[in-house]
Amino acid sequence: MTLSQARRNQLVIAAISSALLTTLWAIGDLPGSMNTALPFVIAALWIPVFLSRKQRDGGVLWNSLFGILGIAVVSVVVRVVWLIGRG
C-alpha cells in the first residue's frame, strides 16, 4: 500500500468515525466525563492522518504511539456506546 492509499484510507476512516462520534456526542445523554472525553477522541482520530509519513517510516516509537492511541480511542468509544445502551 502506498502512502497516498494509506492516507486516503485514514482520511475516510477518520471522517466517518468523527461524524458518527459527533452524532453520539450530540444525541447521547452522557455523564460529564464522557462529554469531556469525546472531543479529545475525535481529535485523536485525526492524528494518524496528519502523521501518516511517520507511520509509514515504521519506527517502533511512532507505531507504539499509534497503537496506544488506537486502544484509547476504542476503549472510550466502547464505554460511550455502553452508557448510551444502558440508559
Secondary structure, 3 states (H helix, E strand, C coil): CCHHHHHHHHHHHHHHHHHHHHHHHHHCCCCHHHHHHHHHHHHHHHHHHHCHHHHHHCCHHHHHHHHHHHHHHHHHHHHHHHHHHHC
